[in-house]
Amino acid sequence: FWGHFDWHSSVHAHWMLVRLLRLHPDVPEATEIRTRIAAHLTAANLLAEAAYFEPRHNQSFERMYGWAWLLRLAQELRGFEDPDARVWATNLRPLEERIVSLAQGYLPRLTYPVRSGIHPDTAWALAQMIDYARATGNAEFEALLVQRARDYYEKDAGYPTHFEPSGQDFFSPGLNVADLMRRVLKPKPFSSWLNRFAPGLRRARLGAWATPAVVSDLEDPQIVHLVGLNLSRASAMQGIASALDPRDRRRGNLERAMQAHAAAGLPLVSSGHYEGEHWLASFAVYYLTGAGLSGD
């Protein structure tokens, strides 16, 4: 991942390729994907990546957005029954373990969550890490993540949707919280929590969440974030809706907004401009393949 324009985008681009290879092993680009991943995810390369995080002054690097994507990649590789993937997963293990250790050291010190529409958002990272911990059977890590999610968000109520979005968001901080809490709470408690958190949702009063963001400039590296916002909102709504009873009116309201956001975001993934193309495909694949559903 070293040397990329931004480290986290390299990580989630690798995740995207692994996921596509896992779900569509006969894709025409399969041989090229395997060749490129094998060249990058070598034991030597990944030991060097892990070593970078050893000095204290490097231990906050990519915290926690890049960490979360790294663990999503590790989860994908571990769940992929494939000889090459087993080698790549083994090679990744030192970096994976280092990231888990860093998160375990950091979260008890994080008194307040970071509520942000960009990289530092705590809720999105916790959601990814919970999926990883459950998929890999790391009960100790899962317990820490679930407890911190409860500490940070269980008392949230009346989320102000009118504060969203800001001009360079690629996340909805509010939807990220709800998508996290559906992983933390059982269905009935989650339904009650969601009533308090988004009281207008049952009456189709989604506020700013109802309308996809307008993207005025695909070549501006910050404004193009709003394409990602439309895609990540769609993913979060997909996840939240999945935790609700099919007869729940909130589910239909979320699904309609989800479809509108996906329709706005997907055509702009391939824009011809590097500012968006180096990362938006990962957000599209995450949504289209339901990567956050049931920890898959």
Contacts in CASP RR format, 6 or more apart in sequence:
PFRMAT RR
TARGET T0000
AUTHOR 0000-0000-0000
METHOD contacts of the structure
MODEL  1
FWGHFDWHSSVHAHWMLVRLLRLHPDVPEATEIRTRIAAHLTAANLLAEA
AYFEPRHNQSFERMYGWAWLLRLAQELRGFEDPDARVWATNLRPLEERIV
SLAQGYLPRLTYPVRSGIHPDTAWALAQMIDYARATGNAEFEALLVQRAR
DYYEKDAGYPTHFEPSGQDFFSPGLNVADLMRRVLKPKPFSSWLNRFAPG
LRRARLGAWATPAVVSDLEDPQIVHLVGLNLSRASAMQGIASALDPRDRR
RGNLERAMQAHAAAGLPLVSSGHYEGEHWLASFAVYYLTGAGLSGD
1 7 0 8 1.000
1 10 0 8 1.000
1 11 0 8 1.000
1 14 0 8 1.000
1 40 0 8 1.000
1 49 0 8 1.000
2 45 0 8 1.000
2 48 0 8 1.000
2 49 0 8 1.000
2 52 0 8 1.000
3 10 0 8 1.000
4 10 0 8 1.000
5 278 0 8 1.000
6 279 0 8 1.000
7 61 0 8 1.000
7 62 0 8 1.000
7 66 0 8 1.000
8 62 0 8 1.000
8 65 0 8 1.000
8 66 0 8 1.000
8 69 0 8 1.000
8 119 0 8 1.000
9 278 0 8 1.000
9 279 0 8 1.000
9 282 0 8 1.000
11 66 0 8 1.000
11 69 0 8 1.000
11 70 0 8 1.000
11 73 0 8 1.000
12 69 0 8 1.000
12 72 0 8 1.000
12 73 0 8 1.000
12 279 0 8 1.000
12 282 0 8 1.000
13 278 0 8 1.000
13 279 0 8 1.000
13 281 0 8 1.000
13 282 0 8 1.000
14 37 0 8 1.000
14 40 0 8 1.000
14 41 0 8 1.000
14 73 0 8 1.000
15 69 0 8 1.000
15 72 0 8 1.000
15 73 0 8 1.000
15 76 0 8 1.000
15 282 0 8 1.000
16 281 0 8 1.000
16 282 0 8 1.000
16 285 0 8 1.000
17 33 0 8 1.000
17 36 0 8 1.000
17 37 0 8 1.000
18 37 0 8 1.000
18 73 0 8 1.000
18 76 0 8 1.000
18 77 0 8 1.000
18 80 0 8 1.000
18 85 0 8 1.000
18 88 0 8 1.000
19 76 0 8 1.000
19 285 0 8 1.000
19 289 0 8 1.000
19 291 0 8 1.000
20 27 0 8 1.000
20 33 0 8 1.000
20 285 0 8 1.000
21 27 0 8 1.000
21 30 0 8 1.000
21 33 0 8 1.000
21 34 0 8 1.000
21 80 0 8 1.000
21 82 0 8 1.000
22 76 0 8 1.000
22 79 0 8 1.000
22 80 0 8 1.000
22 82 0 8 1.000
22 85 0 8 1.000
23 289 0 8 1.000
25 82 0 8 1.000
27 33 0 8 1.000
34 84 0 8 1.000
37 84 0 8 1.000
37 88 0 8 1.000
38 84 0 8 1.000
38 87 0 8 1.000
38 88 0 8 1.000
41 88 0 8 1.000
41 91 0 8 1.000
41 92 0 8 1.000
42 91 0 8 1.000
43 90 0 8 1.000
43 91 0 8 1.000
45 91 0 8 1.000
46 91 0 8 1.000
46 92 0 8 1.000
46 94 0 8 1.000
46 95 0 8 1.000
47 94 0 8 1.000
49 95 0 8 1.000
50 94 0 8 1.000
50 95 0 8 1.000
50 97 0 8 1.000
50 98 0 8 1.000
52 58 0 8 1.000
52 61 0 8 1.000
53 59 0 8 1.000
53 61 0 8 1.000
53 95 0 8 1.000
53 98 0 8 1.000
53 99 0 8 1.000
53 102 0 8 1.000
54 98 0 8 1.000
59 102 0 8 1.000
62 70 0 8 1.000
63 102 0 8 1.000
63 106 0 8 1.000
63 120 0 8 1.000
64 103 0 8 1.000
64 106 0 8 1.000
64 120 0 8 1.000
64 122 0 8 1.000
64 125 0 8 1.000
64 129 0 8 1.000
65 119 0 8 1.000
65 120 0 8 1.000
65 121 0 8 1.000
65 124 0 8 1.000
65 125 0 8 1.000
66 119 0 8 1.000
67 99 0 8 1.000
67 102 0 8 1.000
67 103 0 8 1.000
67 125 0 8 1.000
67 129 0 8 1.000
68 124 0 8 1.000
68 125 0 8 1.000
68 128 0 8 1.000
68 129 0 8 1.000
69 128 0 8 1.000
70 95 0 8 1.000
70 96 0 8 1.000
70 99 0 8 1.000
71 96 0 8 1.000
71 99 0 8 1.000
71 100 0 8 1.000
71 128 0 8 1.000
71 129 0 8 1.000
71 132 0 8 1.000
72 128 0 8 1.000
72 131 0 8 1.000
72 132 0 8 1.000
72 291 0 8 1.000
73 92 0 8 1.000
74 89 0 8 1.000
74 92 0 8 1.000
74 93 0 8 1.000
74 96 0 8 1.000
74 132 0 8 1.000
74 136 0 8 1.000
75 131 0 8 1.000
75 132 0 8 1.000
75 135 0 8 1.000
75 136 0 8 1.000
77 85 0 8 1.000
77 88 0 8 1.000
77 89 0 8 1.000
77 92 0 8 1.000
78 89 0 8 1.000
78 135 0 8 1.000
78 136 0 8 1.000
79 85 0 8 1.000
79 135 0 8 1.000
80 86 0 8 1.000
80 89 0 8 1.000
100 138 0 8 1.000
100 141 0 8 1.000
103 129 0 8 1.000
103 141 0 8 1.000
104 141 0 8 1.000
104 144 0 8 1.000
107 144 0 8 1.000
107 145 0 8 1.000
107 148 0 8 1.000
108 144 0 8 1.000
108 148 0 8 1.000
110 122 0 8 1.000
110 148 0 8 1.000
112 152 0 8 1.000
113 122 0 8 1.000
113 123 0 8 1.000
113 152 0 8 1.000
113 153 0 8 1.000
114 120 0 8 1.000
114 121 0 8 1.000
114 122 0 8 1.000
115 121 0 8 1.000
115 122 0 8 1.000
115 123 0 8 1.000
115 173 0 8 1.000
115 174 0 8 1.000
115 177 0 8 1.000
116 171 0 8 1.000
116 173 0 8 1.000
117 165 0 8 1.000
117 166 0 8 1.000
117 169 0 8 1.000
117 170 0 8 1.000
117 171 0 8 1.000
117 172 0 8 1.000
117 173 0 8 1.000
117 229 0 8 1.000
118 168 0 8 1.000
118 169 0 8 1.000
118 170 0 8 1.000
118 171 0 8 1.000
118 225 0 8 1.000
121 171 0 8 1.000
121 173 0 8 1.000
121 176 0 8 1.000
122 152 0 8 1.000
123 149 0 8 1.000
123 152 0 8 1.000
123 153 0 8 1.000
123 173 0 8 1.000
123 174 0 8 1.000
123 176 0 8 1.000
123 177 0 8 1.000
123 179 0 8 1.000
123 180 0 8 1.000
124 171 0 8 1.000
124 176 0 8 1.000
124 179 0 8 1.000
124 180 0 8 1.000
124 232 0 8 1.000
126 145 0 8 1.000
126 148 0 8 1.000
126 149 0 8 1.000
126 180 0 8 1.000
127 176 0 8 1.000
127 179 0 8 1.000
127 180 0 8 1.000
127 183 0 8 1.000
127 292 0 8 1.000
129 141 0 8 1.000
129 145 0 8 1.000
130 142 0 8 1.000
130 145 0 8 1.000
130 146 0 8 1.000
130 149 0 8 1.000
130 180 0 8 1.000
130 183 0 8 1.000
130 184 0 8 1.000
131 183 0 8 1.000
131 292 0 8 1.000
131 295 0 8 1.000
132 138 0 8 1.000
133 139 0 8 1.000
133 141 0 8 1.000
133 142 0 8 1.000
133 145 0 8 1.000
134 142 0 8 1.000
134 295 0 8 1.000
135 295 0 8 1.000
146 184 0 8 1.000
149 180 0 8 1.000
149 181 0 8 1.000
149 183 0 8 1.000
149 184 0 8 1.000
150 184 0 8 1.000
153 177 0 8 1.000
153 180 0 8 1.000
153 181 0 8 1.000
154 181 0 8 1.000
154 184 0 8 1.000
154 193 0 8 1.000
156 177 0 8 1.000
156 196 0 8 1.000
156 197 0 8 1.000
157 196 0 8 1.000
157 197 0 8 1.000
158 196 0 8 1.000
158 197 0 8 1.000
158 198 0 8 1.000
158 199 0 8 1.000
159 174 0 8 1.000
159 177 0 8 1.000
159 197 0 8 1.000
159 198 0 8 1.000
161 174 0 8 1.000
161 198 0 8 1.000
161 206 0 8 1.000
161 207 0 8 1.000
161 208 0 8 1.000
161 209 0 8 1.000
162 207 0 8 1.000
162 208 0 8 1.000
163 208 0 8 1.000
164 172 0 8 1.000
164 173 0 8 1.000
164 174 0 8 1.000
164 208 0 8 1.000
164 209 0 8 1.000
165 172 0 8 1.000
165 208 0 8 1.000
165 213 0 8 1.000
165 226 0 8 1.000
165 229 0 8 1.000
167 222 0 8 1.000
167 223 0 8 1.000
167 225 0 8 1.000
167 226 0 8 1.000
168 222 0 8 1.000
168 223 0 8 1.000
168 225 0 8 1.000
168 226 0 8 1.000
169 213 0 8 1.000
169 225 0 8 1.000
169 226 0 8 1.000
169 229 0 8 1.000
170 225 0 8 1.000
170 226 0 8 1.000
170 227 0 8 1.000
170 228 0 8 1.000
170 229 0 8 1.000
170 232 0 8 1.000
170 283 0 8 1.000
171 229 0 8 1.000
171 232 0 8 1.000
172 209 0 8 1.000
172 229 0 8 1.000
172 232 0 8 1.000
172 233 0 8 1.000
172 236 0 8 1.000
175 209 0 8 1.000
175 232 0 8 1.000
175 233 0 8 1.000
175 236 0 8 1.000
175 237 0 8 1.000
175 240 0 8 1.000
176 232 0 8 1.000
176 236 0 8 1.000
177 197 0 8 1.000
178 194 0 8 1.000
178 197 0 8 1.000
178 198 0 8 1.000
178 236 0 8 1.000
178 240 0 8 1.000
179 235 0 8 1.000
179 236 0 8 1.000
179 239 0 8 1.000
179 240 0 8 1.000
181 190 0 8 1.000
181 193 0 8 1.000
181 194 0 8 1.000
181 197 0 8 1.000
182 190 0 8 1.000
182 194 0 8 1.000
182 239 0 8 1.000
182 240 0 8 1.000
182 242 0 8 1.000
182 243 0 8 1.000
183 295 0 8 1.000
184 190 0 8 1.000
185 193 0 8 1.000
187 243 0 8 1.000
187 244 0 8 1.000
187 245 0 8 1.000
190 243 0 8 1.000
191 244 0 8 1.000
191 245 0 8 1.000
191 248 0 8 1.000
194 201 0 8 1.000
194 240 0 8 1.000
194 244 0 8 1.000
194 250 0 8 1.000
195 201 0 8 1.000
195 202 0 8 1.000
198 206 0 8 1.000
200 206 0 8 1.000
201 250 0 8 1.000
201 253 0 8 1.000
201 254 0 8 1.000
202 249 0 8 1.000
202 250 0 8 1.000
202 253 0 8 1.000
204 210 0 8 1.000
204 249 0 8 1.000
204 253 0 8 1.000
206 253 0 8 1.000
206 254 0 8 1.000
206 257 0 8 1.000
209 233 0 8 1.000
209 237 0 8 1.000
209 257 0 8 1.000
210 257 0 8 1.000
210 260 0 8 1.000
211 260 0 8 1.000
212 230 0 8 1.000
212 233 0 8 1.000
212 260 0 8 1.000
212 261 0 8 1.000
212 263 0 8 1.000
212 264 0 8 1.000
212 265 0 8 1.000
213 226 0 8 1.000
213 229 0 8 1.000
213 230 0 8 1.000
213 264 0 8 1.000
214 226 0 8 1.000
215 223 0 8 1.000
215 224 0 8 1.000
215 226 0 8 1.000
215 227 0 8 1.000
215 230 0 8 1.000
215 268 0 8 1.000
216 223 0 8 1.000
217 223 0 8 1.000
217 224 0 8 1.000
218 224 0 8 1.000
218 227 0 8 1.000
218 268 0 8 1.000
218 271 0 8 1.000
218 272 0 8 1.000
218 273 0 8 1.000
218 275 0 8 1.000
218 276 0 8 1.000
219 273 0 8 1.000
219 275 0 8 1.000
220 275 0 8 1.000
221 275 0 8 1.000
221 276 0 8 1.000
224 271 0 8 1.000
224 273 0 8 1.000
224 275 0 8 1.000
224 276 0 8 1.000
224 280 0 8 1.000
227 265 0 8 1.000
227 268 0 8 1.000
227 269 0 8 1.000
227 271 0 8 1.000
227 276 0 8 1.000
227 280 0 8 1.000
228 265 0 8 1.000
228 280 0 8 1.000
228 283 0 8 1.000
230 261 0 8 1.000
230 262 0 8 1.000
230 264 0 8 1.000
230 265 0 8 1.000
231 261 0 8 1.000
231 262 0 8 1.000
231 265 0 8 1.000
231 266 0 8 1.000
231 269 0 8 1.000
231 280 0 8 1.000
231 283 0 8 1.000
231 284 0 8 1.000
231 286 0 8 1.000
231 287 0 8 1.000
232 283 0 8 1.000
232 286 0 8 1.000
232 287 0 8 1.000
233 257 0 8 1.000
233 258 0 8 1.000
233 261 0 8 1.000
234 258 0 8 1.000
234 259 0 8 1.000
234 261 0 8 1.000
234 262 0 8 1.000
234 265 0 8 1.000
234 287 0 8 1.000
235 283 0 8 1.000
235 286 0 8 1.000
235 287 0 8 1.000
235 290 0 8 1.000
235 291 0 8 1.000
235 292 0 8 1.000
237 254 0 8 1.000
237 255 0 8 1.000
237 257 0 8 1.000
237 258 0 8 1.000
237 261 0 8 1.000
238 255 0 8 1.000
238 258 0 8 1.000
238 287 0 8 1.000
238 290 0 8 1.000
238 293 0 8 1.000
239 292 0 8 1.000
239 293 0 8 1.000
240 254 0 8 1.000
241 250 0 8 1.000
241 251 0 8 1.000
241 252 0 8 1.000
241 254 0 8 1.000
241 255 0 8 1.000
241 258 0 8 1.000
242 293 0 8 1.000
242 294 0 8 1.000
244 250 0 8 1.000
244 251 0 8 1.000
244 254 0 8 1.000
245 251 0 8 1.000
262 287 0 8 1.000
265 284 0 8 1.000
266 284 0 8 1.000
266 288 0 8 1.000
268 280 0 8 1.000
269 276 0 8 1.000
269 277 0 8 1.000
269 280 0 8 1.000
269 281 0 8 1.000
269 283 0 8 1.000
269 284 0 8 1.000
270 277 0 8 1.000
270 281 0 8 1.000
271 277 0 8 1.000
271 280 0 8 1.000
285 291 0 8 1.000
286 292 0 8 1.000
290 296 0 8 1.000
END
